[in-house]
Amino acid sequence: MNDVGRVYLSGGHVYCGRRRDDCDIAQCLGCASLKELNKESSPPFVVCDAAQGTADPFYVSWWYQHHRLSRPT
C-alpha cells in the first residue's frame, strides 16, 4: 500500500506535512492542500498534497508521541 499523502488522525490532531508539526483537525479542514477526510476507517485519516506519510521522519516521531502505550506506575 502506498501511504504517501495519507496521514492518520489521533485525538482530534493530525501531523501537518507543510508545517512539520502537530495540527488540530479544524485547522487541517481549512487548508487548500486537504484532498480527503476519511472518518469511516480505523484509524481515520486525511489525504493531503503536503503529506509524505510514513516517508517523513517527523511524522514517525509525531505518531510515536501520540500513540505510545501508557506505562504502569
Distance bins in CASP14 RR format, pairs under 12 A and 6 or more apart:
PFRMAT RR
TARGET T0000
AUTHOR 0000-0000-0000
RMODE 2
METHOD distances of the structure
MODEL  1
1 45 0 0 0 0 0 1 0 0 0 0 0
1 53 0 0 0 0 0 1 0 0 0 0 0
1 54 0 0 0 0 0 1 0 0 0 0 0
2 47 0 0 0 0 0 1 0 0 0 0 0
2 52 0 0 0 0 0 1 0 0 0 0 0
2 53 0 0 0 0 1 0 0 0 0 0 0
2 54 0 0 0 0 0 1 0 0 0 0 0
2 55 0 0 0 0 1 0 0 0 0 0 0
3 45 0 0 0 0 1 0 0 0 0 0 0
3 46 0 0 0 0 0 1 0 0 0 0 0
3 47 0 0 0 0 1 0 0 0 0 0 0
3 48 0 0 0 0 0 1 0 0 0 0 0
3 51 0 0 0 0 1 0 0 0 0 0 0
3 52 0 0 0 0 1 0 0 0 0 0 0
3 53 1 0 1 0 0 0 0 0 0 0 0
3 54 1 0 1 0 0 0 0 0 0 0 0
3 55 0 0 0 0 1 0 0 0 0 0 0
3 56 0 0 0 0 0 1 0 0 0 0 0
3 59 0 0 0 0 1 0 0 0 0 0 0
3 60 0 0 0 0 0 1 0 0 0 0 0
3 63 0 0 0 0 0 1 0 0 0 0 0
4 17 0 0 0 0 0 1 0 0 0 0 0
4 47 0 0 0 0 1 0 0 0 0 0 0
4 48 0 0 0 0 0 1 0 0 0 0 0
4 49 0 0 0 0 0 1 0 0 0 0 0
4 50 0 0 0 0 0 1 0 0 0 0 0
4 51 1 0 0 1 0 0 0 0 0 0 0
4 52 1 0 0 1 0 0 0 0 0 0 0
4 53 1 0 1 0 0 0 0 0 0 0 0
4 54 0 0 0 0 1 0 0 0 0 0 0
4 55 1 0 0 1 0 0 0 0 0 0 0
4 56 0 0 0 0 1 0 0 0 0 0 0
4 59 0 0 0 0 0 1 0 0 0 0 0
5 14 0 0 0 0 0 1 0 0 0 0 0
5 15 0 0 0 0 0 1 0 0 0 0 0
5 16 0 0 0 0 0 1 0 0 0 0 0
5 17 0 0 0 0 1 0 0 0 0 0 0
5 18 0 0 0 0 0 1 0 0 0 0 0
5 33 0 0 0 0 1 0 0 0 0 0 0
5 34 0 0 0 0 0 1 0 0 0 0 0
5 35 0 0 0 0 1 0 0 0 0 0 0
5 36 0 0 0 0 1 0 0 0 0 0 0
5 38 0 0 0 0 0 1 0 0 0 0 0
5 45 0 0 0 0 1 0 0 0 0 0 0
5 46 0 0 0 0 1 0 0 0 0 0 0
5 47 1 0 1 0 0 0 0 0 0 0 0
5 48 1 0 1 0 0 0 0 0 0 0 0
5 49 1 0 0 1 0 0 0 0 0 0 0
5 50 0 0 0 0 1 0 0 0 0 0 0
5 51 1 1 0 0 0 0 0 0 0 0 0
5 52 1 0 0 1 0 0 0 0 0 0 0
5 53 1 0 1 0 0 0 0 0 0 0 0
5 54 0 0 0 0 1 0 0 0 0 0 0
5 55 0 0 0 0 1 0 0 0 0 0 0
5 56 0 0 0 0 1 0 0 0 0 0 0
5 59 0 0 0 0 0 1 0 0 0 0 0
6 14 0 0 0 0 0 1 0 0 0 0 0
6 15 0 0 0 0 0 1 0 0 0 0 0
6 17 0 0 0 0 0 1 0 0 0 0 0
6 34 0 0 0 0 0 1 0 0 0 0 0
6 35 0 0 0 0 1 0 0 0 0 0 0
6 36 0 0 0 0 1 0 0 0 0 0 0
6 37 0 0 0 0 0 1 0 0 0 0 0
6 38 0 0 0 0 1 0 0 0 0 0 0
6 41 0 0 0 0 1 0 0 0 0 0 0
6 43 0 0 0 0 0 1 0 0 0 0 0
6 44 0 0 0 0 0 1 0 0 0 0 0
6 45 1 0 1 0 0 0 0 0 0 0 0
6 46 1 0 0 1 0 0 0 0 0 0 0
6 47 1 0 1 0 0 0 0 0 0 0 0
6 48 0 0 0 0 1 0 0 0 0 0 0
6 49 0 0 0 0 0 1 0 0 0 0 0
6 51 1 0 0 1 0 0 0 0 0 0 0
6 52 0 0 0 0 1 0 0 0 0 0 0
6 53 1 0 0 1 0 0 0 0 0 0 0
6 54 0 0 0 0 1 0 0 0 0 0 0
6 55 0 0 0 0 0 1 0 0 0 0 0
6 56 0 0 0 0 0 1 0 0 0 0 0
6 59 0 0 0 0 0 1 0 0 0 0 0
7 13 0 0 0 0 0 1 0 0 0 0 0
7 14 1 0 1 0 0 0 0 0 0 0 0
7 15 1 0 1 0 0 0 0 0 0 0 0
7 16 0 0 0 0 1 0 0 0 0 0 0
7 17 1 0 0 1 0 0 0 0 0 0 0
7 18 0 0 0 0 0 1 0 0 0 0 0
7 20 0 0 0 0 0 1 0 0 0 0 0
7 22 0 0 0 0 0 1 0 0 0 0 0
7 23 0 0 0 0 1 0 0 0 0 0 0
7 25 0 0 0 0 0 1 0 0 0 0 0
7 28 0 0 0 0 1 0 0 0 0 0 0
7 31 0 0 0 0 0 1 0 0 0 0 0
7 33 0 0 0 0 0 1 0 0 0 0 0
7 34 0 0 0 0 0 1 0 0 0 0 0
7 35 0 0 0 0 0 1 0 0 0 0 0
7 36 0 0 0 0 0 1 0 0 0 0 0
7 37 0 0 0 0 0 1 0 0 0 0 0
7 38 0 0 0 0 0 1 0 0 0 0 0
7 43 0 0 0 0 0 1 0 0 0 0 0
7 44 0 0 0 0 0 1 0 0 0 0 0
7 45 1 0 0 1 0 0 0 0 0 0 0
7 46 1 0 1 0 0 0 0 0 0 0 0
7 47 1 0 0 1 0 0 0 0 0 0 0
7 48 1 0 0 1 0 0 0 0 0 0 0
7 49 0 0 0 0 0 1 0 0 0 0 0
7 50 0 0 0 0 1 0 0 0 0 0 0
7 51 1 0 1 0 0 0 0 0 0 0 0
7 52 0 0 0 0 1 0 0 0 0 0 0
7 53 1 0 1 0 0 0 0 0 0 0 0
7 54 0 0 0 0 1 0 0 0 0 0 0
7 55 0 0 0 0 0 1 0 0 0 0 0
7 56 0 0 0 0 1 0 0 0 0 0 0
7 58 0 0 0 0 0 1 0 0 0 0 0
7 59 1 0 0 1 0 0 0 0 0 0 0
7 60 0 0 0 0 0 1 0 0 0 0 0
7 62 0 0 0 0 1 0 0 0 0 0 0
7 63 0 0 0 0 1 0 0 0 0 0 0
7 66 0 0 0 0 0 1 0 0 0 0 0
8 14 1 0 0 1 0 0 0 0 0 0 0
8 15 0 0 0 0 1 0 0 0 0 0 0
8 25 0 0 0 0 0 1 0 0 0 0 0
8 28 0 0 0 0 0 1 0 0 0 0 0
8 37 0 0 0 0 0 1 0 0 0 0 0
8 38 0 0 0 0 1 0 0 0 0 0 0
8 39 0 0 0 0 0 1 0 0 0 0 0
8 41 0 0 0 0 1 0 0 0 0 0 0
8 42 0 0 0 0 1 0 0 0 0 0 0
8 43 1 0 1 0 0 0 0 0 0 0 0
8 44 1 0 0 1 0 0 0 0 0 0 0
8 45 1 0 1 0 0 0 0 0 0 0 0
8 46 0 0 0 0 1 0 0 0 0 0 0
8 47 0 0 0 0 0 1 0 0 0 0 0
8 48 0 0 0 0 0 1 0 0 0 0 0
8 51 0 0 0 0 0 1 0 0 0 0 0
8 53 0 0 0 0 1 0 0 0 0 0 0
8 54 0 0 0 0 1 0 0 0 0 0 0
8 59 0 0 0 0 1 0 0 0 0 0 0
8 60 0 0 0 0 0 1 0 0 0 0 0
8 62 0 0 0 0 1 0 0 0 0 0 0
8 63 1 0 0 1 0 0 0 0 0 0 0
8 66 0 0 0 0 1 0 0 0 0 0 0
8 67 0 0 0 0 1 0 0 0 0 0 0
9 15 0 0 0 0 1 0 0 0 0 0 0
9 16 0 0 0 0 0 1 0 0 0 0 0
9 22 0 0 0 0 0 1 0 0 0 0 0
9 23 0 0 0 0 0 1 0 0 0 0 0
9 24 0 0 0 0 0 1 0 0 0 0 0
9 25 1 0 0 1 0 0 0 0 0 0 0
9 26 0 0 0 0 0 1 0 0 0 0 0
9 28 0 0 0 0 1 0 0 0 0 0 0
9 29 0 0 0 0 0 1 0 0 0 0 0
9 37 0 0 0 0 1 0 0 0 0 0 0
9 38 0 0 0 0 1 0 0 0 0 0 0
9 39 0 0 0 0 1 0 0 0 0 0 0
9 41 0 0 0 0 1 0 0 0 0 0 0
9 42 0 0 0 0 0 1 0 0 0 0 0
9 43 1 0 0 1 0 0 0 0 0 0 0
9 44 1 0 1 0 0 0 0 0 0 0 0
9 45 1 0 0 1 0 0 0 0 0 0 0
9 46 1 0 0 1 0 0 0 0 0 0 0
9 47 0 0 0 0 0 1 0 0 0 0 0
9 48 0 0 0 0 0 1 0 0 0 0 0
9 62 0 0 0 0 0 1 0 0 0 0 0
9 63 0 0 0 0 0 1 0 0 0 0 0
9 66 0 0 0 0 1 0 0 0 0 0 0
9 67 0 0 0 0 0 1 0 0 0 0 0
10 22 0 0 0 0 1 0 0 0 0 0 0
10 23 0 0 0 0 0 1 0 0 0 0 0
10 24 0 0 0 0 0 1 0 0 0 0 0
10 25 0 0 0 0 1 0 0 0 0 0 0
10 43 1 0 0 1 0 0 0 0 0 0 0
10 44 0 0 0 0 1 0 0 0 0 0 0
10 45 0 0 0 0 0 1 0 0 0 0 0
10 46 0 0 0 0 0 1 0 0 0 0 0
10 59 0 0 0 0 0 1 0 0 0 0 0
10 62 0 0 0 0 1 0 0 0 0 0 0
10 63 1 0 0 1 0 0 0 0 0 0 0
10 64 0 0 0 0 0 1 0 0 0 0 0
10 65 0 0 0 0 1 0 0 0 0 0 0
10 66 1 0 1 0 0 0 0 0 0 0 0
10 67 1 0 0 1 0 0 0 0 0 0 0
10 68 0 0 0 0 0 1 0 0 0 0 0
11 22 0 0 0 0 0 1 0 0 0 0 0
11 23 0 0 0 0 0 1 0 0 0 0 0
11 24 0 0 0 0 1 0 0 0 0 0 0
11 25 0 0 0 0 1 0 0 0 0 0 0
11 43 0 0 0 0 1 0 0 0 0 0 0
11 44 0 0 0 0 1 0 0 0 0 0 0
11 66 1 0 0 1 0 0 0 0 0 0 0
11 67 0 0 0 0 0 1 0 0 0 0 0
12 22 0 0 0 0 0 1 0 0 0 0 0
12 23 0 0 0 0 1 0 0 0 0 0 0
12 24 1 0 0 1 0 0 0 0 0 0 0
12 25 1 0 1 0 0 0 0 0 0 0 0
12 26 0 0 0 0 1 0 0 0 0 0 0
12 27 0 0 0 0 0 1 0 0 0 0 0
12 28 0 0 0 0 1 0 0 0 0 0 0
12 29 0 0 0 0 0 1 0 0 0 0 0
12 37 0 0 0 0 0 1 0 0 0 0 0
12 39 0 0 0 0 0 1 0 0 0 0 0
12 43 0 0 0 0 0 1 0 0 0 0 0
12 44 0 0 0 0 1 0 0 0 0 0 0
12 46 0 0 0 0 0 1 0 0 0 0 0
12 66 0 0 0 0 1 0 0 0 0 0 0
13 21 0 0 0 0 0 1 0 0 0 0 0
13 22 1 0 1 0 0 0 0 0 0 0 0
13 23 1 0 0 1 0 0 0 0 0 0 0
13 24 1 0 0 1 0 0 0 0 0 0 0
13 25 1 0 0 1 0 0 0 0 0 0 0
13 26 0 0 0 0 0 1 0 0 0 0 0
13 27 0 0 0 0 1 0 0 0 0 0 0
13 28 0 0 0 0 1 0 0 0 0 0 0
13 43 0 0 0 0 0 1 0 0 0 0 0
13 44 0 0 0 0 0 1 0 0 0 0 0
13 46 0 0 0 0 0 1 0 0 0 0 0
13 62 0 0 0 0 1 0 0 0 0 0 0
13 63 0 0 0 0 0 1 0 0 0 0 0
13 65 0 0 0 0 0 1 0 0 0 0 0
13 66 1 0 0 1 0 0 0 0 0 0 0
13 67 0 0 0 0 0 1 0 0 0 0 0
14 21 0 0 0 0 0 1 0 0 0 0 0
14 22 1 0 0 1 0 0 0 0 0 0 0
14 23 1 0 1 0 0 0 0 0 0 0 0
14 24 0 0 0 0 1 0 0 0 0 0 0
14 25 1 0 1 0 0 0 0 0 0 0 0
14 26 0 0 0 0 0 1 0 0 0 0 0
14 27 0 0 0 0 1 0 0 0 0 0 0
14 28 1 0 1 0 0 0 0 0 0 0 0
14 29 0 0 0 0 1 0 0 0 0 0 0
14 30 0 0 0 0 0 1 0 0 0 0 0
14 31 0 0 0 0 0 1 0 0 0 0 0
14 33 0 0 0 0 0 1 0 0 0 0 0
14 34 0 0 0 0 1 0 0 0 0 0 0
14 37 0 0 0 0 1 0 0 0 0 0 0
14 38 0 0 0 0 0 1 0 0 0 0 0
14 43 0 0 0 0 0 1 0 0 0 0 0
14 44 0 0 0 0 1 0 0 0 0 0 0
14 45 0 0 0 0 1 0 0 0 0 0 0
14 46 1 0 1 0 0 0 0 0 0 0 0
14 47 0 0 0 0 0 1 0 0 0 0 0
14 48 0 0 0 0 1 0 0 0 0 0 0
14 50 0 0 0 0 0 1 0 0 0 0 0
14 51 0 0 0 0 1 0 0 0 0 0 0
14 53 0 0 0 0 0 1 0 0 0 0 0
14 59 0 0 0 0 1 0 0 0 0 0 0
14 62 0 0 0 0 1 0 0 0 0 0 0
14 63 0 0 0 0 0 1 0 0 0 0 0
14 66 0 0 0 0 1 0 0 0 0 0 0
15 21 1 0 0 1 0 0 0 0 0 0 0
15 22 1 0 0 1 0 0 0 0 0 0 0
15 23 1 0 0 1 0 0 0 0 0 0 0
15 24 0 0 0 0 0 1 0 0 0 0 0
15 25 0 0 0 0 0 1 0 0 0 0 0
15 27 0 0 0 0 0 1 0 0 0 0 0
15 28 0 0 0 0 1 0 0 0 0 0 0
15 45 0 0 0 0 0 1 0 0 0 0 0
15 46 0 0 0 0 1 0 0 0 0 0 0
15 48 0 0 0 0 1 0 0 0 0 0 0
15 50 0 0 0 0 0 1 0 0 0 0 0
15 51 1 0 0 1 0 0 0 0 0 0 0
15 52 0 0 0 0 1 0 0 0 0 0 0
15 53 0 0 0 0 1 0 0 0 0 0 0
15 54 0 0 0 0 0 1 0 0 0 0 0
15 56 1 0 0 1 0 0 0 0 0 0 0
15 57 0 0 0 0 0 1 0 0 0 0 0
15 58 1 0 0 1 0 0 0 0 0 0 0
15 59 1 0 1 0 0 0 0 0 0 0 0
15 60 0 0 0 0 1 0 0 0 0 0 0
15 61 0 0 0 0 1 0 0 0 0 0 0
15 62 1 0 1 0 0 0 0 0 0 0 0
15 63 1 0 0 1 0 0 0 0 0 0 0
15 64 0 0 0 0 0 1 0 0 0 0 0
15 65 0 0 0 0 1 0 0 0 0 0 0
15 66 0 0 0 0 1 0 0 0 0 0 0
15 67 0 0 0 0 0 1 0 0 0 0 0
16 22 1 0 0 1 0 0 0 0 0 0 0
16 23 1 1 0 0 0 0 0 0 0 0 0
16 24 0 0 0 0 1 0 0 0 0 0 0
16 25 0 0 0 0 0 1 0 0 0 0 0
16 27 1 0 0 1 0 0 0 0 0 0 0
16 28 1 0 0 1 0 0 0 0 0 0 0
16 29 0 0 0 0 0 1 0 0 0 0 0
16 30 0 0 0 0 0 1 0 0 0 0 0
16 31 1 0 0 1 0 0 0 0 0 0 0
16 33 0 0 0 0 1 0 0 0 0 0 0
16 34 0 0 0 0 0 1 0 0 0 0 0
16 46 0 0 0 0 1 0 0 0 0 0 0
16 48 0 0 0 0 1 0 0 0 0 0 0
16 49 0 0 0 0 0 1 0 0 0 0 0
16 50 1 0 0 1 0 0 0 0 0 0 0
16 51 0 0 0 0 1 0 0 0 0 0 0
16 52 0 0 0 0 0 1 0 0 0 0 0
16 53 0 0 0 0 0 1 0 0 0 0 0
16 56 0 0 0 0 0 1 0 0 0 0 0
16 58 0 0 0 0 1 0 0 0 0 0 0
16 59 0 0 0 0 1 0 0 0 0 0 0
16 62 0 0 0 0 1 0 0 0 0 0 0
17 23 0 0 0 0 1 0 0 0 0 0 0
17 28 0 0 0 0 0 1 0 0 0 0 0
17 31 0 0 0 0 0 1 0 0 0 0 0
17 33 0 0 0 0 1 0 0 0 0 0 0
17 34 0 0 0 0 0 1 0 0 0 0 0
17 46 0 0 0 0 0 1 0 0 0 0 0
17 48 1 0 0 1 0 0 0 0 0 0 0
17 49 0 0 0 0 1 0 0 0 0 0 0
17 50 1 0 1 0 0 0 0 0 0 0 0
17 51 1 0 1 0 0 0 0 0 0 0 0
17 52 1 0 0 1 0 0 0 0 0 0 0
17 53 0 0 0 0 1 0 0 0 0 0 0
17 55 0 0 0 0 0 1 0 0 0 0 0
17 56 1 0 0 1 0 0 0 0 0 0 0
17 57 0 0 0 0 0 1 0 0 0 0 0
17 58 1 0 0 1 0 0 0 0 0 0 0
17 59 1 0 0 1 0 0 0 0 0 0 0
17 62 0 0 0 0 1 0 0 0 0 0 0
18 27 0 0 0 0 0 1 0 0 0 0 0
18 28 0 0 0 0 1 0 0 0 0 0 0
18 31 1 0 0 1 0 0 0 0 0 0 0
18 32 0 0 0 0 0 1 0 0 0 0 0
18 33 1 0 0 1 0 0 0 0 0 0 0
18 34 0 0 0 0 0 1 0 0 0 0 0
18 48 1 0 0 1 0 0 0 0 0 0 0
18 49 0 0 0 0 1 0 0 0 0 0 0
18 50 1 1 0 0 0 0 0 0 0 0 0
18 51 0 0 0 0 1 0 0 0 0 0 0
18 52 0 0 0 0 0 1 0 0 0 0 0
18 56 0 0 0 0 0 1 0 0 0 0 0
18 58 0 0 0 0 0 1 0 0 0 0 0
19 27 0 0 0 0 1 0 0 0 0 0 0
19 28 0 0 0 0 0 1 0 0 0 0 0
19 31 0 0 0 0 1 0 0 0 0 0 0
19 33 0 0 0 0 0 1 0 0 0 0 0
19 48 0 0 0 0 0 1 0 0 0 0 0
19 50 0 0 0 0 1 0 0 0 0 0 0
19 51 0 0 0 0 0 1 0 0 0 0 0
19 56 0 0 0 0 0 1 0 0 0 0 0
19 58 0 0 0 0 1 0 0 0 0 0 0
19 59 0 0 0 0 0 1 0 0 0 0 0
19 62 0 0 0 0 0 1 0 0 0 0 0
20 50 0 0 0 0 1 0 0 0 0 0 0
20 51 0 0 0 0 0 1 0 0 0 0 0
20 52 0 0 0 0 1 0 0 0 0 0 0
20 53 0 0 0 0 0 1 0 0 0 0 0
20 56 1 0 0 1 0 0 0 0 0 0 0
20 57 0 0 0 0 1 0 0 0 0 0 0
20 58 1 0 1 0 0 0 0 0 0 0 0
20 59 0 0 0 0 1 0 0 0 0 0 0
20 60 0 0 0 0 0 1 0 0 0 0 0
20 61 0 0 0 0 1 0 0 0 0 0 0
20 62 0 0 0 0 1 0 0 0 0 0 0
21 27 0 0 0 0 0 1 0 0 0 0 0
21 28 0 0 0 0 0 1 0 0 0 0 0
21 50 0 0 0 0 0 1 0 0 0 0 0
21 56 0 0 0 0 0 1 0 0 0 0 0
21 58 0 0 0 0 1 0 0 0 0 0 0
21 59 0 0 0 0 0 1 0 0 0 0 0
21 61 0 0 0 0 0 1 0 0 0 0 0
21 62 0 0 0 0 1 0 0 0 0 0 0
21 65 0 0 0 0 0 1 0 0 0 0 0
22 28 0 0 0 0 0 1 0 0 0 0 0
22 58 0 0 0 0 0 1 0 0 0 0 0
22 59 0 0 0 0 0 1 0 0 0 0 0
22 61 0 0 0 0 0 1 0 0 0 0 0
22 62 1 0 0 1 0 0 0 0 0 0 0
22 63 0 0 0 0 0 1 0 0 0 0 0
22 65 0 0 0 0 1 0 0 0 0 0 0
22 66 0 0 0 0 1 0 0 0 0 0 0
23 29 0 0 0 0 0 1 0 0 0 0 0
23 30 0 0 0 0 0 1 0 0 0 0 0
23 31 0 0 0 0 1 0 0 0 0 0 0
23 33 0 0 0 0 0 1 0 0 0 0 0
23 34 0 0 0 0 0 1 0 0 0 0 0
23 46 0 0 0 0 1 0 0 0 0 0 0
23 48 0 0 0 0 0 1 0 0 0 0 0
23 50 0 0 0 0 0 1 0 0 0 0 0
23 51 0 0 0 0 0 1 0 0 0 0 0
23 59 0 0 0 0 0 1 0 0 0 0 0
23 62 0 0 0 0 1 0 0 0 0 0 0
23 66 0 0 0 0 0 1 0 0 0 0 0
24 30 0 0 0 0 0 1 0 0 0 0 0
24 31 0 0 0 0 0 1 0 0 0 0 0
25 31 0 0 0 0 0 1 0 0 0 0 0
25 34 0 0 0 0 0 1 0 0 0 0 0
25 37 0 0 0 0 1 0 0 0 0 0 0
25 39 0 0 0 0 0 1 0 0 0 0 0
25 44 0 0 0 0 1 0 0 0 0 0 0
25 45 0 0 0 0 0 1 0 0 0 0 0
25 46 1 0 0 1 0 0 0 0 0 0 0
25 48 0 0 0 0 0 1 0 0 0 0 0
26 34 0 0 0 0 0 1 0 0 0 0 0
26 37 0 0 0 0 0 1 0 0 0 0 0
27 33 0 0 0 0 0 1 0 0 0 0 0
27 34 0 0 0 0 0 1 0 0 0 0 0
27 46 0 0 0 0 0 1 0 0 0 0 0
27 48 0 0 0 0 0 1 0 0 0 0 0
28 34 1 0 0 1 0 0 0 0 0 0 0
28 35 0 0 0 0 0 1 0 0 0 0 0
28 36 0 0 0 0 0 1 0 0 0 0 0
28 37 0 0 0 0 1 0 0 0 0 0 0
28 44 0 0 0 0 0 1 0 0 0 0 0
28 45 0 0 0 0 0 1 0 0 0 0 0
28 46 1 0 0 1 0 0 0 0 0 0 0
28 47 0 0 0 0 0 1 0 0 0 0 0
28 48 1 0 0 1 0 0 0 0 0 0 0
28 50 0 0 0 0 0 1 0 0 0 0 0
28 51 0 0 0 0 0 1 0 0 0 0 0
29 35 0 0 0 0 0 1 0 0 0 0 0
29 36 0 0 0 0 0 1 0 0 0 0 0
29 37 1 0 0 1 0 0 0 0 0 0 0
29 39 0 0 0 0 0 1 0 0 0 0 0
29 46 0 0 0 0 1 0 0 0 0 0 0
29 48 0 0 0 0 0 1 0 0 0 0 0
30 37 0 0 0 0 0 1 0 0 0 0 0
30 46 0 0 0 0 0 1 0 0 0 0 0
30 48 0 0 0 0 0 1 0 0 0 0 0
31 37 0 0 0 0 0 1 0 0 0 0 0
31 46 0 0 0 0 1 0 0 0 0 0 0
31 47 0 0 0 0 0 1 0 0 0 0 0
31 48 1 0 0 1 0 0 0 0 0 0 0
31 49 0 0 0 0 1 0 0 0 0 0 0
31 50 1 0 0 1 0 0 0 0 0 0 0
31 51 0 0 0 0 0 1 0 0 0 0 0
32 48 0 0 0 0 1 0 0 0 0 0 0
32 49 0 0 0 0 1 0 0 0 0 0 0
32 50 0 0 0 0 1 0 0 0 0 0 0
33 46 0 0 0 0 1 0 0 0 0 0 0
33 47 0 0 0 0 1 0 0 0 0 0 0
33 48 1 0 1 0 0 0 0 0 0 0 0
33 49 1 0 1 0 0 0 0 0 0 0 0
33 50 1 0 1 0 0 0 0 0 0 0 0
33 51 1 0 0 1 0 0 0 0 0 0 0
33 52 0 0 0 0 0 1 0 0 0 0 0
34 45 0 0 0 0 0 1 0 0 0 0 0
34 46 1 0 0 1 0 0 0 0 0 0 0
34 47 1 0 0 1 0 0 0 0 0 0 0
34 48 1 0 1 0 0 0 0 0 0 0 0
34 49 0 0 0 0 1 0 0 0 0 0 0
34 50 0 0 0 0 1 0 0 0 0 0 0
34 51 0 0 0 0 1 0 0 0 0 0 0
35 45 0 0 0 0 0 1 0 0 0 0 0
35 46 1 0 0 1 0 0 0 0 0 0 0
35 47 1 0 1 0 0 0 0 0 0 0 0
35 48 1 0 0 1 0 0 0 0 0 0 0
35 49 1 0 0 1 0 0 0 0 0 0 0
35 50 0 0 0 0 0 1 0 0 0 0 0
35 51 0 0 0 0 1 0 0 0 0 0 0
36 44 0 0 0 0 0 1 0 0 0 0 0
36 45 0 0 0 0 1 0 0 0 0 0 0
36 46 1 0 0 1 0 0 0 0 0 0 0
36 47 1 1 0 0 0 0 0 0 0 0 0
36 48 0 0 0 0 1 0 0 0 0 0 0
36 49 0 0 0 0 0 1 0 0 0 0 0
36 51 0 0 0 0 0 1 0 0 0 0 0
37 44 1 0 0 1 0 0 0 0 0 0 0
37 45 0 0 0 0 1 0 0 0 0 0 0
37 46 1 0 1 0 0 0 0 0 0 0 0
37 47 0 0 0 0 1 0 0 0 0 0 0
37 48 0 0 0 0 1 0 0 0 0 0 0
38 44 1 0 0 1 0 0 0 0 0 0 0
38 45 1 0 1 0 0 0 0 0 0 0 0
38 46 1 0 0 1 0 0 0 0 0 0 0
38 47 1 0 0 1 0 0 0 0 0 0 0
38 48 0 0 0 0 0 1 0 0 0 0 0
39 45 0 0 0 0 1 0 0 0 0 0 0
39 46 0 0 0 0 1 0 0 0 0 0 0
41 47 0 0 0 0 0 1 0 0 0 0 0
43 63 0 0 0 0 0 1 0 0 0 0 0
43 66 0 0 0 0 0 1 0 0 0 0 0
43 67 0 0 0 0 1 0 0 0 0 0 0
45 51 0 0 0 0 1 0 0 0 0 0 0
45 53 0 0 0 0 1 0 0 0 0 0 0
45 54 0 0 0 0 0 1 0 0 0 0 0
45 59 0 0 0 0 0 1 0 0 0 0 0
45 63 0 0 0 0 0 1 0 0 0 0 0
46 53 0 0 0 0 0 1 0 0 0 0 0
47 53 0 0 0 0 1 0 0 0 0 0 0
48 56 0 0 0 0 0 1 0 0 0 0 0
48 59 0 0 0 0 0 1 0 0 0 0 0
50 56 0 0 0 0 1 0 0 0 0 0 0
50 59 0 0 0 0 0 1 0 0 0 0 0
51 58 0 0 0 0 0 1 0 0 0 0 0
51 59 1 0 0 1 0 0 0 0 0 0 0
51 62 0 0 0 0 0 1 0 0 0 0 0
52 58 0 0 0 0 1 0 0 0 0 0 0
52 59 1 0 0 1 0 0 0 0 0 0 0
52 60 0 0 0 0 0 1 0 0 0 0 0
52 62 0 0 0 0 0 1 0 0 0 0 0
53 59 1 0 1 0 0 0 0 0 0 0 0
53 60 0 0 0 0 1 0 0 0 0 0 0
53 62 0 0 0 0 0 1 0 0 0 0 0
53 63 0 0 0 0 1 0 0 0 0 0 0
54 60 1 0 0 1 0 0 0 0 0 0 0
54 61 0 0 0 0 0 1 0 0 0 0 0
54 62 0 0 0 0 0 1 0 0 0 0 0
54 63 1 0 0 1 0 0 0 0 0 0 0
54 64 0 0 0 0 0 1 0 0 0 0 0
56 62 0 0 0 0 1 0 0 0 0 0 0
56 63 0 0 0 0 1 0 0 0 0 0 0
57 63 0 0 0 0 0 1 0 0 0 0 0
57 64 0 0 0 0 0 1 0 0 0 0 0
58 64 0 0 0 0 0 1 0 0 0 0 0
58 65 0 0 0 0 0 1 0 0 0 0 0
59 65 0 0 0 0 0 1 0 0 0 0 0
59 66 0 0 0 0 0 1 0 0 0 0 0
59 67 0 0 0 0 0 1 0 0 0 0 0
60 66 0 0 0 0 0 1 0 0 0 0 0
60 67 0 0 0 0 0 1 0 0 0 0 0
61 67 0 0 0 0 0 1 0 0 0 0 0
61 68 0 0 0 0 0 1 0 0 0 0 0
62 68 0 0 0 0 0 1 0 0 0 0 0
END
